[in-house]
């Protein structure tokens, strides 16, 4: 930082301005890799100097310029210099009131810079000008490094939100976006919600304080939940593929080491065979020289004895070599059996892991089924509450009808008393009362019939809801049965694969036993040949021509042994190639199983989303039913008020007739 401080002072003096003391003090106190100039009022000259120095600065990874009161010119100079920087990771421009020019400069920065991963732009005015904010969004769409973006309190309107949604469709690296406390509104919220299915990397989107309806916010939260689930599954798959690639690489290295060891042993055996062939050729030359030197019968016999002894020693040495070869073959067989046992253990462990994974998936499906059952129980409780409300409304209807009947009876009694007192004056009123009573009874009967029809419709709706709940339960049970059947199929397939591998290993062991028996037979043949050589050595009177024939036969046997060794080496190579092919086939089968597991997980997610949508539909239907009940209760209250008014009008009419007033003035309005 000291060199950065000196360069800053030099550039300020070259431009004709003094360096800011506060900036120099901050540069002197800052830790390595971080440049914090927060709350420092930076001038245009300081911004120009920093813009020239930052492209060459290779140690600063974090730059904090919050609340620095940057002007439009200073901000553009500073951001223009950051375009060529390749090490900066974090940039904070909070509270600088950046406007049109700042938004355009930020768009160019995002389009050219490939290292900034976190950008904080809180408390600015980037969304005030639509064209400038569109430039900023274009830079965001072209950026391939930014992972976190903070745009709180930037006066972003619904148009700016639409531009931001278009940018999110083209961006493939942004993971966190904060848009709280802006003016996005309903249109902007819908645009952002519609862009989320095409963006696969964004897993956090904050939209609080934007006047967005609750359903849009819930949809955005649901989409973010899906993105987080997708991110976790992607990370798990990456970890699994990394582990599997390591295992495959380890297996390849082991196989290559085994192959190299086998080739080294084969080379050693070839060298030993070459040495033995050279020794046999030398001995044949000696025999020929001894045969040519026939000076005397005694010397010839001595030479014959020596040659027979040499032949015996050679045969014994060959027998020893064959015994060593047999021992090495047995050791290789033991090592192969051990390796195959290890491979069997590894395969069993992998099968157990697959079974545990399938069991975990089944437990997750059971948990989801339990959640669905809980939701079904909640719906049933809501239906019971609605039934109770219907029962209460029925009771209220019966009570109101009883009250109305009682009032009618009381009115009739009063009218009878008034008749006894003044029969002549109340004949007209009696006719009017009878008409009113008939009208009231007809109205009451009509209202009762309407209420009964409404109650019947509500009961039909309740029955339909119960049928839908039964269908949802049956679907959940069928899905659970399907998941269990798939688990049983996967277990059976794993058992079949293990049985096939065991059968293949038993066949290989049987072939190795046959090879061992053949080697033992060859040893017995060699022992018989040694016995025959001893019997021939006892016959000293045989001629030299028979010895030559014997030597030719031995050479032919050596060539046959060489051919057998070459054939054995080729057979071992073929077996190694077959083992490699089988390992590759097993890897392909494991990849197919992983794809099946991923398909099952996707199906479970689709089913969960379908269940959520169905539950949301049921909740909306319940809300509509509650609204209808509320309207019906209001209508019942209105009917009660009308009946009370009519009863009061009737009472006033009776009193008016009693007092001798005209009927027309006190009759209720029609």
C-alpha positions in Angstrom: 0.0 0.0 0.0 2.9 2.4 0.5 3.8 2.3 -3.2 0.1 2.9 -4.0 0.1 5.9 -1.7 3.2 7.4 -3.3 1.8 6.9 -6.8 -1.5 8.6 -5.7 0.4 11.6 -4.4 2.5 11.9 -7.6 -0.5 11.7 -9.9 -2.4 14.4 -7.9 0.6 16.7 -8.1 1.0 16.1 -11.8 -2.6 17.1 -12.4 -2.1 20.3 -10.4 -4.0 19.4 -7.2 -2.9 18.5 -3.7 -3.6 14.9 -2.5 -6.3 14.6 0.1 -4.9 14.1 3.6 -7.8 12.0 4.7 -7.2 9.6 1.7 -3.5 9.4 2.5 -4.2 8.6 6.1 -6.6 5.9 5.1 -4.1 4.4 2.6 -1.5 4.4 5.4 -3.8 2.5 7.8 -5.4 0.1 5.5 -4.7 -3.7 5.7 -3.2 -5.6 2.7 -5.7 -6.4 0.0 -8.5 -4.0 1.1 -9.0 -0.4 0.2 -11.6 1.3 2.5 -12.4 4.9 1.7 -15.9 4.9 3.2 -17.3 8.3 4.3 -14.4 10.2 2.6 -15.5 13.1 0.3 -13.5 12.3 -2.8 -12.8 15.0 -5.3 -12.7 14.6 -9.1 -8.8 14.7 -9.1 -8.7 11.9 -6.5 -11.1 9.9 -8.6 -9.0 10.5 -11.7 -5.8 9.4 -9.9 -7.5 6.3 -8.5 -8.9 5.4 -11.9 -5.4 5.5 -13.3 -3.9 3.4 -10.5 -6.5 0.7 -10.0 -6.0 -1.0 -13.4 -2.4 -1.7 -12.5 -3.1 -2.6 -8.8 -2.7 -6.4 -8.4 -3.1 -6.7 -4.6 -6.4 -4.9 -3.9 -9.3 -7.4 -3.9 -11.9 -5.3 -2.0 -12.8 -1.6 -2.6 -15.2 0.2 -0.3 -16.4 3.6 -1.5 -19.7 3.9 0.5 -21.0 7.4 1.3 -18.2 9.2 -0.6 -20.4 11.8 -2.2 -19.0 11.0 -5.7 -19.9 13.3 -8.5 -21.0 12.1 -11.9 -17.6 12.9 -13.5 -15.7 11.3 -10.6 -17.8 8.2 -10.6 -17.3 7.7 -14.4 -13.5 8.2 -14.2 -13.3 5.7 -11.3 -15.5 3.1 -12.9 -13.7 3.5 -16.3 -10.4 2.7 -14.5 -11.9 -0.4 -12.9 -12.9 -1.8 -16.3 -9.3 -3.2 -16.9 -8.8 -4.5 -13.3 -8.5 -8.3 -13.1 -8.1 -8.9 -9.3 -11.0 -6.9 -7.7 -13.7 -9.1 -6.2 -15.8 -6.8 -4.0 -17.0 -3.3 -4.8 -19.2 -1.1 -2.5 -20.7 2.1 -3.9 -23.4 2.6 -1.3 -25.0 6.0 -0.8 -23.3 8.0 -3.6 -26.5 9.1 -5.4 -25.4 7.7 -8.8 -27.7 8.8 -11.6 -27.7 8.4 -15.4 -24.0 8.8 -16.1 -23.2 6.5 -13.2 -25.7 3.9 -14.4 -24.1 3.9 -17.9 -20.6 3.7 -16.5 -21.7 0.7 -14.3 -23.1 -1.0 -17.4 -19.8 -0.6 -19.2 -18.0 -1.9 -16.1 -20.1 -5.0 -15.9 -19.7 -5.6 -19.6 -15.9 -5.4 -19.6 -14.8 -6.5 -16.1 -14.5 -10.2 -15.5 -13.4 -10.4 -11.9 -16.0 -8.5 -9.7 -18.2 -11.0 -7.8 -20.0 -8.7 -5.4 -21.5 -5.3 -6.2 -23.3 -3.1 -3.6 -25.3 -0.1 -5.0 -27.7 0.6 -2.1 -29.1 4.2 -1.7 -28.5 5.5 -5.2 -30.8 6.7 -8.0 -30.0 4.3 -10.8 -33.7 3.6 -11.7 -34.7 7.3 -12.2 -33.7 7.3 -15.9 -35.0 4.3 -17.9 -32.5 4.5 -20.8 -29.5 4.6 -18.4 -30.8 1.8 -16.3 -31.4 -0.2 -19.6 -27.7 0.2 -20.3 -26.9 -1.0 -16.8 -29.1 -4.1 -17.4 -27.5 -4.8 -20.7 -24.1 -4.9 -19.0 -25.5 -7.2 -16.3 -26.9 -9.6 -19.0 -23.4 -9.7 -20.7 -21.5 -10.2 -17.4 -20.1 -13.6 -16.6 -18.6 -13.2 -13.1 -21.0 -11.2 -10.8 -22.6 -13.4 -8.2 -24.2 -10.9 -5.7 -25.9 -7.6 -6.5 -27.5 -5.1 -4.0 -30.0 -2.6 -5.6 -31.9 -1.5 -2.5 -33.4 2.0 -2.5 -32.6 2.9 -6.1 -36.1 4.1 -7.3 -36.5 1.3 -9.7 -39.9 1.4 -11.4 -41.8 -1.4 -13.2 -40.1 -0.5 -16.5 -36.7 -0.9 -14.8 -37.9 -4.2 -13.3 -38.8 -5.4 -16.8 -35.4 -4.5 -18.1 -33.8 -6.3 -15.1 -35.9 -9.4 -15.9 -34.6 -9.4 -19.5 -31.1 -9.1 -18.1 -31.7 -12.1 -15.7 -32.8 -14.2 -18.7 -29.4 -13.7 -20.3 -27.2 -13.9 -17.1 -25.8 -17.2 -16.1 -23.8 -16.4 -12.9 -25.8 -14.1 -10.6 -26.9 -16.0 -7.5 -28.2 -13.2 -5.1 -30.3 -10.1 -6.0 -31.6 -7.6 -3.4 -34.4 -5.2 -4.7 -36.0 -4.2 -1.5 -37.5 -0.7 -1.0 -38.0 0.2 -4.7 -41.1 1.0 -6.8 -41.4 -2.3 -8.8 -45.1 -2.7 -8.3 -47.4 -5.4 -9.7 -46.2 -5.3 -13.3 -42.5 -5.4 -12.4 -43.1 -8.2 -9.9 -44.9 -10.3 -12.6 -42.0 -9.6 -15.0 -39.5 -10.8 -12.5 -41.6 -13.8 -11.7 -41.9 -14.8 -15.3 -38.1 -14.5 -15.9 -37.3 -16.9 -13.0 -38.0 -20.2 -14.9 -35.4 -19.3 -17.6 -32.7 -18.5 -15.0 -31.0 -21.5 -13.4 -28.5 -19.8 -11.1 -30.4 -17.2 -9.1 -31.4 -18.7 -5.7 -32.1 -15.6 -3.6 -34.4 -12.6 -4.7 -35.6 -10.1 -2.0 -38.6 -7.9 -3.1 -39.9 -6.5 0.2 -41.2 -3.0 0.2 -42.1 -2.8 -3.5 -45.9 -2.8 -3.4 -46.1 -6.3 -4.9 -49.2 -8.4 -4.1 -48.8 -11.4 -1.8 -49.5 -14.0 -4.4 -46.6 -12.8 -6.6 -44.3 -12.7 -3.6 -45.3 -16.2 -2.7 -44.7 -17.4 -6.3 -41.2 -15.8 -6.2 -40.4 -17.4 -2.9 -41.6 -20.8 -4.3 -39.4 -20.3 -7.3 -36.4 -19.4 -5.1 -37.1 -22.5 -3.0 -37.0 -24.6 -6.2 -33.7 -22.9 -7.2 -32.1 -23.6 -3.8 -33.2 -27.2 -4.0 -31.7 -27.4 -7.5 -28.5 -25.8 -6.3 -28.1 -28.3 -3.4 -28.8 -31.3 -5.7 -26.3 -29.9 -8.3 -23.7 -29.6 -5.5 -24.4 -33.1 -4.3 -24.1 -34.5 -7.8 -20.8 -32.7 -8.3 -19.4 -34.1 -5.1 -20.5 -37.6 -6.0 -19.1 -37.3 -9.5 -15.8 -36.0 -8.1 -15.6 -39.0 -5.7 -16.5 -41.5 -8.4 -13.9 -40.0 -10.8 -11.3 -40.3 -8.0 -12.3 -43.9 -7.5 -12.1 -44.7 -11.2 -8.7 -43.0 -11.4 -7.5 -45.0 -8.5 -8.7 -48.2 -10.1 -7.0 -47.3 -13.3 -3.7 -46.6 -11.6 -3.9 -49.9 -9.7 -4.6 -51.8 -13.0 -1.8 -50.1 -14.8 0.6 -50.9 -11.9 -0.5 -54.6 -12.0 0.0 -54.7 -15.8 3.5 -53.1 -15.5 4.4 -55.7 -12.8 3.2 -58.5 -15.1 5.1 -57.2 -18.0 8.3 -57.0 -15.9 7.9 -60.6 -14.8 7.4 -61.6 -18.4 10.6 -59.8 -19.4 12.5 -61.5 -16.7 11.2 -64.9 -17.8 12.2 -64.1 -21.3 15.8 -63.1 -20.2 16.0 -66.3 -18.2 14.9 -68.3 -21.3 17.4 -66.6 -23.5 20.2 -67.4 -21.0 19.1 -71.1 -20.8 19.0 -71.3 -24.6 22.5 -69.8 -24.9 23.8 -72.3 -22.3 22.1 -75.2 -24.1 23.7 -74.0 -27.4 27.1 -73.9 -25.8 26.6 -77.3 -24.4 25.6 -78.7 -27.8 28.8 -77.2 -29.3 30.8 -78.9 -26.6 29.1 -82.2 -27.4 29.9 -81.8 -31.1 33.5 -81.2 -30.3 33.7 -84.2 -28.1 32.1 -86.4 -30.8 34.7 -85.1 -33.4 37.5 -86.0 -31.1 37.4 -89.7 -31.4 40.9 -90.6 -30.6 40.0 -93.3 -28.3 37.1 -95.3 -27.1 37.8 -94.5 -23.4 37.9 -90.7 -24.1 34.6 -91.0 -26.0 33.0 -92.9 -23.1 34.2 -90.3 -20.6 32.8 -87.5 -22.8 29.5 -89.4 -23.1 29.3 -89.7 -19.3 30.0 -86.0 -18.8 27.4 -85.1 -21.4 24.8 -87.3 -19.8 25.6 -85.8 -16.4 25.2 -82.3 -17.9 21.9 -83.3 -19.5 20.7 -84.6 -16.1 21.7 -81.3 -14.4 19.9 -79.4 -17.1 16.8 -81.5 -16.7 16.9 -81.0 -12.9 17.3 -77.3 -13.4 14.4 -77.3 -15.8 12.3 -79.1 -13.2 13.2 -76.5 -10.6 12.3 -73.7 -13.0 9.0 -75.3 -13.7 8.4 -75.7 -9.9 9.1 -72.0 -9.4 6.8 -71.1 -12.3 4.1 -73.2 -10.6 4.7 -71.4 -7.3 4.5 -68.0 -8.9 1.3 -69.0 -10.7 -0.2 -70.1 -7.4 0.8 -66.8 -5.8 -0.7 -64.9 -8.7 -3.9 -67.0 -8.3 -4.0 -66.1 -4.6 -3.5 -62.4 -5.3 -6.2 -62.5 -7.9 -8.6 -64.2 -5.5 -7.8 -61.6 -2.8 -8.3 -58.7 -5.3 -11.6 -60.3 -6.4 -12.7 -60.6 -2.8 -11.9 -56.9 -2.2 -13.8 -56.0 -5.4 -16.7 -58.0 -4.1 -16.6 -56.2 -0.8 -16.5 -52.8 -2.5 -19.4 -53.8 -4.8 -21.4 -55.0 -1.7 -20.6 -51.7 0.0 -21.8 -49.8 -3.1 -25.0 -51.8 -3.2 -25.6 -51.1 0.5 -25.0 -47.4 -0.1 -27.5 -47.5 -3.0 -30.0 -49.3 -0.8 -29.5 -46.7 2.0 -30.0 -43.9 -0.5 -33.2 -45.5 -1.8 -34.4 -45.9 1.8 -33.6 -42.2 2.5 -35.6 -41.3 -0.6 -38.5 -43.5 0.6 -38.4 -41.9 4.0 -38.5 -38.5 2.3 -41.5 -39.6 0.3 -43.1 -40.8 3.5 -42.5 -37.5 5.2 -44.1 -35.8 2.2 -47.1 -38.1 2.4 -47.3 -37.3 6.1 -47.3 -33.6 5.3 -50.1 -34.2 2.7 -52.1 -36.1 5.3 -51.7 -33.2 7.7 -52.9 -30.8 5.1 -55.9 -33.1 4.4 -56.7 -33.2 8.1 -56.5 -29.4 8.1 -59.0 -29.3 5.2 -61.3 -31.7 7.1 -61.1 -29.4 10.2 -62.1 -26.5 8.0 -65.0 -28.4 6.5 -66.1 -29.3 10.1 -65.9 -25.6 11.0 -68.1 -24.8 8.0 -70.6 -27.4 9.0 -70.8 -25.9 12.5 -71.3 -22.5 10.9 -74.1 -24.0 8.8 -75.7 -25.5 11.9 -75.5 -22.2 13.7 -77.2 -20.4 10.7 -80.0 -23.1 10.8 -80.5 -22.5 14.5 -80.6 -18.7 14.0 -83.2 -19.2 11.2 -85.4 -21.4 13.5 -85.1 -18.9 16.3 -86.0 -15.9 14.0 -89.0 -17.9 12.6 -90.1 -18.7 16.2 -89.8 -15.0 17.3 -91.7 -13.9 14.2 -94.5 -16.4 15.0 -94.6 -15.3 18.7 -94.9 -11.7 17.6 -97.7 -12.6 15.1 -99.5 -14.4 17.9 -99.1 -11.4 20.3 -100.3 -9.1 17.6 -103.4 -11.2 17.0 -104.2 -11.3 20.7 -103.9 -7.5 20.8 -106.1 -7.2 17.8 -108.7 -9.5 19.3 -108.8 -7.3 22.4 -109.2 -4.2 20.3 -112.0 -5.9 18.3 -114.0 -6.5 21.5 -113.6 -2.9 22.5 -114.4 -1.3 19.1 -115.7 -3.8 16.6 -117.5 -1.3 14.5 -114.5 1.1 14.1 -111.9 -1.7 13.4 -113.7 -3.7 10.6 -111.6 -2.0 7.9 -108.5 -2.4 10.0 -109.3 -6.1 10.5 -109.4 -6.6 6.7 -106.1 -4.7 6.3 -104.4 -6.7 9.1 -105.5 -10.0 7.6 -104.0 -9.0 4.3 -100.7 -8.0 6.0 -100.6 -11.2 7.9 -101.1 -13.2 4.7 -98.4 -11.2 3.0 -96.0 -11.7 5.9 -96.7 -15.5 6.0 -96.1 -15.8 2.3 -92.9 -13.8 2.5 -91.7 -15.9 5.5 -92.5 -19.1 3.6 -90.6 -17.9 0.5 -87.5 -16.9 2.7 -87.6 -20.2 4.4 -87.6 -22.1 1.1 -84.7 -19.9 -0.2 -82.7 -20.6 3.0 -83.4 -24.3 2.7 -82.2 -24.3 -0.9 -79.0 -22.5 0.1 -78.4 -25.0 2.9 -78.9 -27.8 0.4 -76.4 -26.2 -2.0 -73.9 -25.8 0.8 -74.3 -29.4 1.8 -73.7 -30.4 -1.9 -70.5 -28.3 -1.9 -69.4 -30.0 1.4 -70.0 -33.5 -0.2 -68.0 -32.5 -3.3 -65.1 -31.3 -1.0 -65.2 -34.6 0.9 -65.0 -36.5 -2.4 -62.0 -34.5 -3.5 -60.3 -35.2 -0.2 -60.9 -38.9 -0.8 -59.4 -38.7 -4.3 -56.3 -36.9 -2.9 -55.8 -39.5 -0.2 -56.1 -42.3 -2.8 -53.6 -40.6 -5.1 -51.2 -40.2 -2.2 -51.6 -43.9 -1.4 -51.0 -45.0 -5.0 -47.9 -42.8 -5.3 -46.5 -44.4 -2.1 -47.2 -47.9 -3.5 -45.4 -47.0 -6.7 -42.4 -45.7 -4.8 -42.2 -48.9 -2.8 -42.5 -51.0 -6.0 -39.6 -49.1 -7.6 -37.5 -49.6 -4.4 -38.2 -53.4 -4.5 -37.3 -53.5 -8.2 -34.0 -51.7 -7.6 -33.2 -54.2 -4.7 -33.9 -57.2 -7.0 -31.8 -55.8 -9.7 -28.9 -55.2 -7.3 -29.2 -58.8 -6.0 -29.2 -60.2 -9.6 -26.1 -58.2 -10.5 -24.3 -59.5 -7.4 -25.3 -63.1 -8.3 -24.0 -62.7 -11.8 -20.7 -61.3 -10.6 -20.3 -64.2 -8.1 -21.0 -66.7 -10.9 -18.4 -65.0 -13.1 -15.8 -65.1 -10.3 -16.5 -68.8 -9.7 -16.0 -69.5 -13.4 -12.7 -67.7 -13.3 -11.6 -69.7 -10.3 -12.5 -72.9 -12.0 -10.4 -71.9 -15.1 -7.4 -71.1 -12.8 -7.8 -74.6 -11.2 -7.8 -76.2 -14.6 -4.6 -74.3 -15.5 -3.0 -75.5 -12.3 -3.9 -79.1 -13.1 -2.3 -78.7 -16.5 0.9 -77.4 -15.0 1.0 -80.3 -12.6 0.6 -82.7 -15.6 3.4 -81.0 -17.4 5.6 -81.4 -14.3 4.8 -85.1 -14.1 5.7 -85.4 -17.8 9.0 -83.7 -17.1 9.7 -86.1 -14.2 9.0 -89.0 -16.5 11.4 -87.5 -19.1 14.1 -87.2 -16.3 13.6 -90.9 -15.5 13.9 -91.8 -19.1 17.1 -89.7 -19.3 18.5 -91.6 -16.3 17.8 -95.0 -17.9 19.4 -93.8 -21.1 22.5 -92.6 -19.2 22.8 -96.1 -17.8 23.1 -97.4 -21.3 26.6 -96.1 -22.0 27.0 -98.3 -25.1 24.5 -96.3 -27.2 25.9 -94.5 -30.2 26.4 -90.7 -30.6 23.7 -90.5 -33.2 21.1 -91.4 -30.5 22.5 -88.6 -28.3 22.1 -86.1 -31.2 18.5 -87.2 -31.7 17.9 -86.8 -27.9 19.4 -83.2 -28.1 17.1 -82.4 -31.0 14.1 -83.6 -29.1 15.1 -81.5 -26.1 15.4 -78.5 -28.3 11.9 -79.1 -29.7 10.5 -79.4 -26.2 12.2 -76.1 -25.3 10.6 -74.4 -28.3 7.2 -75.9 -27.2 7.7 -74.5 -23.7 8.5 -71.1 -25.2 5.3 -71.3 -27.2 3.3 -72.3 -24.2 4.7 -69.4 -22.2 3.9 -66.9 -25.0 0.4 -68.3 -25.2 0.0 -68.0 -21.4 1.2 -64.3 -21.5 -1.3 -63.6 -24.3 -4.1 -65.3 -22.4 -3.3 -63.2 -19.3 -3.4 -60.0 -21.4 -6.8 -61.0 -22.8 -8.1 -61.6 -19.3 -6.9 -58.2 -18.2 -8.6 -56.6 -21.2 -11.8 -58.5 -20.3 -11.6 -57.3 -16.7 -11.2 -53.7 -17.9 -14.3 -54.1 -20.2 -16.3 -55.5 -17.3 -15.3 -52.7 -15.0 -16.4 -50.2 -17.7 -19.7 -51.9 -18.0 -20.2 -51.8 -14.3 -19.4 -48.1 -14.3 -22.0 -47.6 -17.1 -24.6 -49.5 -15.0 -23.8 -47.3 -12.0 -24.3 -44.2 -14.1 -27.6 -45.6 -15.3 -28.7 -46.2 -11.7 -27.7 -42.6 -10.8 -29.8 -41.3 -13.7 -32.8 -43.4 -12.5 -32.4 -41.9 -9.0 -32.3 -38.4 -10.5 -35.4 -39.1 -12.5 -37.2 -40.4 -9.4 -36.2 -37.2 -7.5 -37.5 -35.1 -10.3 -40.8 -37.0 -10.3 -41.1 -36.5 -6.6 -40.5 -32.8 -6.9 -43.2 -32.6 -9.7 -45.7 -34.5 -7.5 -45.0 -32.2 -4.6 -45.5 -29.1 -6.8 -48.8 -30.6 -8.0 -49.9 -31.3 -4.5 -49.1 -27.7 -3.5 -51.1 -26.3 -6.4 -54.0 -28.5 -5.5 -53.9 -27.4 -1.9 -53.7 -23.7 -3.0 -56.8 -24.3 -5.2 -58.6 -25.9 -2.2 -57.7 -22.9 0.0 -59.0 -20.5 -2.6 -62.3 -22.5 -2.8 -62.6 -22.4 0.9 -62.1 -18.6 0.9 -64.8 -18.2 -1.7 -67.1 -20.4 0.4 -66.4 -18.2 3.4 -67.2 -15.1 1.4 -70.5 -16.6 0.2 -71.4 -17.5 3.8 -70.6 -13.9 4.9 -72.9 -12.6 2.1 -75.6 -14.9 3.1 -75.3 -13.9 6.8 -75.6 -10.2 5.7 -78.7 -11.1 3.6 -80.2 -12.8 6.7 -79.5 -9.8 8.8 -81.2 -7.6 6.2 -84.3 -9.8 6.1 -84.4 -9.6 9.9 -84.3 -5.8 9.8 -87.1 -5.7 7.1 -89.3 -8.0 9.2 -88.7 -5.9 12.3 -89.6 -2.8 10.3 -92.8 -4.4 9.1 -93.7 -5.5 12.6 -93.2 -1.9 13.9 -95.3 -0.5 11.0 -98.1 -3.0 11.9 -98.0 -2.0 15.5 -98.1 1.7 14.6 -101.1 1.1 12.3 -103.0 -0.7 15.1 -102.2 2.1 17.6 -103.3 4.7 15.0 -106.7 2.9 14.5 -107.1 2.7 18.2 -106.6 6.5 18.5 -108.9 7.2 15.5 -106.4 8.5 13.0 -106.7 7.8 9.3 -105.2 4.5 8.1 -103.7 5.9 4.9 -101.3 8.3 6.7 -99.8 5.5 8.9 -99.8 2.6 6.4 -96.3 1.4 5.6 -94.9 2.4 2.2 -95.1 -0.4 -0.5 
